[in-house]
Amino acid sequence: KIFVYDLPYDYSLENYLKTLKASSIPKSNCDWNLNVCSEETWVGEYSTMRQYGADTIFISKFRRYANRVYEPDDADIFVVPFPHSSMCRYPQRALWGQCGQHSDKNNFSNINSPEKIQDMVEGLEHLNNETKKFHLFLLTGDTGNHF
């Protein structure tokens, strides 16, 4: 059984997808990995970076998981649905590697900074020394270590 945190909006998948949808950057016929899709045309940075957006489908699937529980005492695993990789690789001025530490910033660099990630982690009310080994962080495609 899994417990999926409700993160503050700044750290949410909804924030990322809303910002991406509202942006004027060129996009393909495919969404950001929420559905299986074959791109009709390669659209440069968008097409490249969407390959790193696996966190979006994982978050969606965990939220709809049949064995999701809403009481932390019932959970075997705690999922932290922070779309770090997607935010790090936002197609406009995407960042590679340790995205919060680059001088070339994108729309989500502030959220991905070590300080903001530490704030998010400290806000996980069920994370402690006893439960930390049962917490799943979706750091797909990340080469850095924020924790």
TORBA-354789 format. One line per 8 residues: number of its first residue (from 0); for each residue x, y, z of N, C-alpha, C. Coordinates in Angstrom, 2 decimals. Atoms other than C-alpha are relative to their C-alpha. Example, Ala and Ser with C-alpha at 12.3 -4.5 7.8 and 13.67 -1.06 7.14 Angstrom:
! TORBA-354789
0) 0.89,-1.19,0.00,12.30,-4.50,7.80,0.90,1.20,0.00 | -0.82,-1.19,-0.06,13.67,-1.06,7.14,-0.77,1.09,0.73 $
! end
This chain:
! TORBA-354789
0) 0.85,-1.18,0.00,0.00,0.00,0.00,0.89,1.24,0.00 | -0.81,-1.22,0.11,1.26,3.47,-0.86,-0.78,1.22,0.47 | 0.51,-1.33,-0.39,0.71,6.92,0.56,0.70,0.99,-0.93 | -0.56,-1.01,0.90,1.19,9.76,-1.95,-0.20,1.37,0.65 | 0.06,-1.33,-0.61,2.03,13.14,-0.46,-0.73,0.98,-0.92 | 0.51,-1.18,0.71,0.14,16.27,-1.49,1.03,1.09,0.25 | -1.05,-1.00,-0.16,3.03,18.65,-2.09,-0.55,1.41,-0.21 | 0.39,-1.38,0.29,2.77,22.45,-2.06,0.00,0.23,-1.52 $
8) 0.20,-0.22,1.44,1.72,23.79,-5.48,1.31,0.25,-0.76 | -1.26,-0.30,0.71,5.19,25.11,-6.39,0.73,-1.27,-0.41 | -0.72,1.25,0.25,6.52,21.53,-6.27,-0.85,-1.04,-0.74 | 0.95,0.96,0.53,3.55,19.93,-8.00,0.12,-0.22,-1.51 | 0.10,0.31,1.42,3.10,18.26,-11.34,-0.94,0.97,-0.70 | 0.96,-0.94,0.58,0.12,20.54,-11.94,0.65,1.34,-0.32 | -0.73,-1.25,0.24,2.35,23.62,-11.62,0.86,-0.13,-1.25 | -0.87,0.21,1.16,4.81,22.18,-14.13,-0.82,-0.04,-1.30 $
16) 0.78,0.17,1.23,2.17,21.13,-16.68,-0.72,1.29,-0.40 | 0.67,-1.28,0.30,0.29,24.44,-16.40,1.00,0.99,-0.60 | -1.03,-0.91,0.52,3.52,26.42,-16.97,0.42,-0.43,-1.40 | -0.38,0.50,1.32,4.49,24.21,-19.90,-1.08,0.30,-1.03 | 1.11,-0.25,0.94,1.06,24.52,-21.52,-0.11,1.48,-0.36 | 0.14,-1.44,0.24,1.04,28.31,-21.15,1.21,0.61,-0.72 | -1.21,-0.56,0.61,4.54,28.74,-22.56,-0.14,0.09,-1.51 | 0.04,-0.20,1.45,5.16,29.89,-26.09,1.05,-0.85,-0.72 $
24) -1.03,0.82,0.64,7.91,27.35,-26.74,-0.64,-0.96,-0.98 | 0.55,0.96,0.97,7.40,25.14,-29.79,-0.13,-1.38,0.64 | 0.27,1.32,-0.55,5.86,21.78,-28.86,-0.38,-0.94,-1.14 | 0.40,1.00,0.99,5.21,18.55,-30.72,-1.47,-0.37,0.22 | 1.36,0.51,-0.17,1.91,16.70,-31.08,-0.13,-0.85,1.27 | 0.01,0.84,-1.20,2.88,14.72,-27.95,0.01,0.84,1.27 | -0.04,-0.69,-1.30,2.22,15.75,-24.38,1.28,-0.38,0.72 | -1.23,0.22,-0.77,4.86,15.56,-21.64,-0.05,-1.37,0.68 $
32) -0.05,1.38,-0.46,4.84,11.75,-21.31,-1.18,-0.44,0.86 | 1.18,0.46,-0.71,1.35,11.49,-19.87,-0.72,-1.10,-0.77 | 0.61,1.00,0.87,0.29,9.32,-22.81,1.06,-0.54,-0.96 | -0.88,0.57,1.00,2.02,6.98,-25.23,-0.22,0.77,-1.29 | 0.12,-0.85,1.18,2.76,8.98,-28.35,1.23,-0.14,-0.89 | -1.10,-0.06,0.97,4.88,8.96,-31.49,-0.03,1.38,-0.63 | -0.04,-1.36,0.54,5.99,12.39,-32.52,-0.02,-0.02,-1.53 | 0.09,-0.12,1.46,5.03,13.33,-36.06,1.20,0.76,-0.54 $
40) -1.15,-0.81,0.39,7.87,15.87,-36.20,0.85,0.26,1.22 | -0.92,-0.30,-1.08,10.96,16.33,-34.06,0.02,1.51,0.22 | 0.07,-1.43,-0.30,10.70,19.69,-32.29,1.13,0.37,0.96 | -1.20,-0.44,-0.71,14.24,20.30,-31.08,0.02,-0.29,1.48 | -0.20,0.13,-1.45,14.60,20.95,-27.39,-1.20,-0.66,0.68 | 1.17,0.63,-0.60,11.00,19.98,-26.53,0.06,-1.51,-0.17 | -0.05,1.44,0.27,11.38,16.58,-28.18,1.13,-0.67,0.76 | -1.13,0.56,-0.75,14.74,16.02,-26.53,-0.34,-0.09,1.48 $
48) 0.21,-0.06,-1.44,13.71,17.08,-23.04,-1.19,-0.81,0.48 | 1.16,0.77,-0.45,10.34,15.32,-22.94,0.36,-1.45,0.28 | -0.45,1.37,-0.27,12.26,12.04,-22.93,0.40,-0.18,1.47 | -0.39,0.05,-1.40,13.35,12.91,-19.39,-1.19,0.24,0.93 | 1.19,-0.29,-0.79,9.78,13.49,-18.21,-0.72,-1.22,0.50 | 0.64,1.23,-0.49,9.14,9.96,-16.98,-0.67,0.20,1.35 | 0.60,-0.21,-1.31,8.33,11.35,-13.56,-1.48,0.34,-0.11 | 1.41,-0.38,0.13,5.01,12.69,-14.90,-0.91,-1.22,-0.04 $
56) 0.85,1.19,0.08,3.62,9.26,-15.77,0.06,-0.78,1.30 | -0.08,0.68,-1.30,4.92,7.75,-12.53,-0.92,0.67,1.02 | 0.87,-0.72,-0.95,3.18,10.46,-10.51,-1.46,-0.29,-0.29 | 1.40,0.27,0.37,-0.06,9.97,-12.43,-0.42,-1.41,0.38 | 0.34,1.39,-0.33,0.03,6.21,-11.98,-0.07,-0.23,1.51 | 0.07,0.15,-1.46,0.82,6.39,-8.26,-1.26,0.64,0.56 | 1.21,-0.66,-0.50,-2.07,8.81,-7.74,-1.25,-0.84,-0.26 | 1.17,0.81,0.35,-4.48,6.36,-9.40,0.14,-1.46,0.45 $
64) -0.29,1.36,-0.41,-2.99,3.22,-7.86,-1.13,-0.56,0.88 | 1.13,0.61,-0.73,-5.67,0.84,-6.56,0.29,-0.18,1.48 | -0.36,0.21,-1.41,-3.75,0.26,-3.31,0.55,1.26,0.65 | -0.40,-1.27,-0.63,-3.24,3.94,-2.52,-0.81,0.15,1.28 | 0.67,-0.24,-1.28,-4.04,4.76,1.09,0.15,1.48,0.36 | -0.01,-1.42,-0.39,-4.78,8.13,2.64,0.35,0.20,1.47 | -0.45,-0.04,-1.39,-3.80,7.25,6.18,1.45,-0.48,0.04 | -1.41,0.39,0.01,0.00,7.23,6.62,0.30,-1.26,0.81 $
72) -0.24,1.19,-0.81,-0.22,4.53,9.30,-0.28,-1.29,-0.76 | 0.32,1.17,0.80,-1.59,2.16,6.64,1.00,-0.25,-1.13 | -0.89,0.05,1.15,1.25,2.77,4.18,1.22,-0.89,0.21 | -1.26,0.73,0.05,4.13,0.49,3.25,1.08,0.87,-0.65 | -0.91,-0.88,0.74,5.69,3.09,0.93,-0.61,1.40,-0.04 | 0.42,-1.40,0.10,5.52,6.89,0.91,0.58,0.57,-1.30 | -0.45,-0.55,1.29,5.69,8.46,-2.57,0.02,1.52,0.09 | -0.16,-1.46,0.05,7.00,12.01,-2.92,-0.11,0.39,-1.47 $
80) 0.25,-0.21,1.42,5.49,13.13,-6.25,0.55,1.33,-0.55 | -0.66,-1.22,0.46,7.96,15.92,-7.01,0.58,-0.26,-1.39 | -0.49,0.24,1.36,8.57,16.11,-10.81,1.34,0.69,-0.26 | -1.30,-0.65,0.04,12.20,17.07,-10.34,0.62,-0.02,-1.39 | -0.64,0.11,1.31,13.47,15.78,-13.67,-0.70,0.88,-1.03 | 0.73,-0.84,0.95,10.72,17.50,-15.65,0.29,1.48,0.24 | -0.27,-1.41,-0.30,11.26,20.79,-13.86,1.44,0.36,-0.36 | -1.40,-0.26,0.32,15.00,20.48,-14.34,0.19,0.14,-1.50 $
88) -0.17,0.01,1.45,14.57,19.87,-18.04,-1.12,0.72,-0.73 | 1.00,-0.83,0.67,11.91,22.45,-18.80,0.60,0.44,-1.34 | -0.62,-0.15,1.32,12.43,22.82,-22.57,0.61,1.36,-0.32 | -0.61,-1.30,0.26,13.19,26.52,-22.54,1.18,0.16,0.93 | -1.24,-0.09,-0.78,16.81,26.70,-21.38,0.09,-1.15,0.99 | -0.08,1.20,-0.84,16.82,23.16,-20.07,1.40,-0.14,0.58 | -1.25,0.15,-0.72,19.54,22.19,-17.65,0.35,-1.47,0.11 | -0.47,1.37,-0.14,21.62,19.05,-17.45,0.73,-0.13,1.33 $
96) -0.74,0.24,-1.23,23.14,17.46,-14.39,-0.69,0.57,1.21 | 0.54,-0.56,-1.24,22.64,19.26,-11.11,-0.69,1.31,-0.32 | 0.70,-1.15,0.58,20.00,21.64,-12.36,-0.12,1.18,0.94 | 0.14,-1.13,-0.92,19.65,23.76,-9.22,1.28,0.78,0.19 | -1.28,-0.64,-0.24,23.32,24.68,-9.33,0.61,0.64,-1.25 | -0.50,-0.61,1.23,23.65,26.00,-12.89,-0.20,1.51,0.02 | 0.18,-1.45,0.11,24.14,29.67,-13.66,-1.02,0.32,-1.08 | 0.99,-0.18,1.05,21.94,29.29,-16.77,-1.33,-0.56,0.53 $
104) 1.20,0.43,-0.71,18.50,29.17,-15.15,-1.19,-0.19,-0.92 | 1.27,0.14,0.69,15.10,27.99,-16.34,-1.12,0.39,0.95 | 1.15,-0.43,-0.80,11.58,28.65,-15.02,-0.08,-0.66,1.37 | 0.12,0.75,-1.25,11.98,26.08,-12.24,1.31,-0.12,0.77 | -1.29,0.10,-0.67,15.60,26.61,-11.19,-0.10,0.34,1.48 | 0.15,-0.36,-1.41,14.55,28.29,-7.96,-0.58,-1.15,0.80 | 0.62,1.12,-0.70,12.34,25.35,-7.02,0.99,-1.16,0.14 | -0.97,1.09,-0.02,15.16,22.93,-7.84,1.30,0.36,0.72 $
112) -1.21,-0.37,-0.73,17.73,24.80,-5.78,0.12,-0.90,1.23 | -0.17,0.84,-1.21,19.23,22.80,-2.90,-0.79,0.52,1.20 | 0.72,-0.58,-1.15,17.63,25.21,-0.41,-1.50,-0.28,-0.09 | 1.44,0.23,0.15,14.11,24.88,-1.84,-0.34,-1.49,0.11 | 0.25,1.44,-0.12,14.38,21.11,-2.13,0.09,-0.40,1.47 | -0.11,0.29,-1.43,15.53,20.99,1.49,-1.27,0.46,0.72 | 1.27,-0.47,-0.59,12.45,23.08,2.42,-1.12,-1.01,-0.27 | 1.03,0.96,0.36,10.24,20.61,0.56,0.15,-1.28,0.83 $
120) -0.25,1.23,-0.76,11.87,17.61,2.25,-0.36,0.19,1.47 | 0.33,-0.27,-1.41,11.53,19.22,5.69,-1.50,0.11,0.22 | 1.46,-0.09,-0.10,7.82,19.70,4.95,-0.71,-1.34,-0.11 | 0.61,1.33,0.09,7.24,15.96,4.52,-0.28,-0.50,1.41 | 0.34,0.22,-1.41,5.40,15.37,7.75,0.16,-1.43,0.49 | -0.14,1.39,-0.43,5.79,11.59,7.76,1.42,-0.54,-0.22 | -1.39,0.39,0.22,9.51,11.54,6.94,0.79,0.19,1.30 | -0.84,-0.05,-1.19,11.70,10.69,9.91,1.02,-1.14,-0.11 $
128) -1.04,1.04,0.05,14.60,8.37,10.74,-0.58,-1.40,-0.13 | 0.63,1.32,0.05,12.23,5.44,11.13,-0.63,-0.29,-1.37 | 0.74,0.22,1.26,10.30,5.95,7.86,0.79,0.37,-1.25 | -0.70,-0.49,1.18,12.97,7.40,5.56,0.32,-1.11,-1.01 | -0.30,1.09,0.93,13.80,3.99,4.08,-1.24,-0.46,-0.78 | 1.23,0.33,0.70,10.17,3.71,2.96,-0.49,1.15,-0.89 | 0.37,-1.16,0.83,10.12,7.04,1.06,0.61,-0.14,-1.39 | -0.42,0.10,1.39,10.31,6.99,-2.72,-0.01,1.40,-0.61 $
136) -0.16,-1.29,0.67,11.64,10.14,-4.41,0.20,-0.27,-1.49 | -0.04,0.23,1.45,11.15,10.33,-8.18,1.04,0.90,-0.65 | -1.08,-0.82,0.56,14.52,11.73,-9.18,0.51,-0.63,-1.29 | -0.36,0.62,1.27,14.47,10.27,-12.68,0.94,0.89,-0.79 | -0.92,-0.72,0.86,17.38,11.29,-14.83,0.92,0.98,0.69 | -0.83,-0.96,-0.71,19.16,13.23,-12.11,1.38,-0.58,0.26 | -1.36,0.44,-0.30,22.91,13.03,-11.74,0.51,0.59,1.29 | -0.42,-0.63,-1.23,23.06,15.12,-8.59,-0.61,-0.67,1.21 $
144) 0.53,0.56,-1.23,22.39,14.27,-5.00,-0.41,1.16,0.88 | 0.52,-1.11,-0.81,20.16,16.75,-3.19,-0.18,-0.39,1.45 | 0.38,0.43,-1.35,19.64,14.65,-0.08,1.19,-0.50,0.77 $
! end
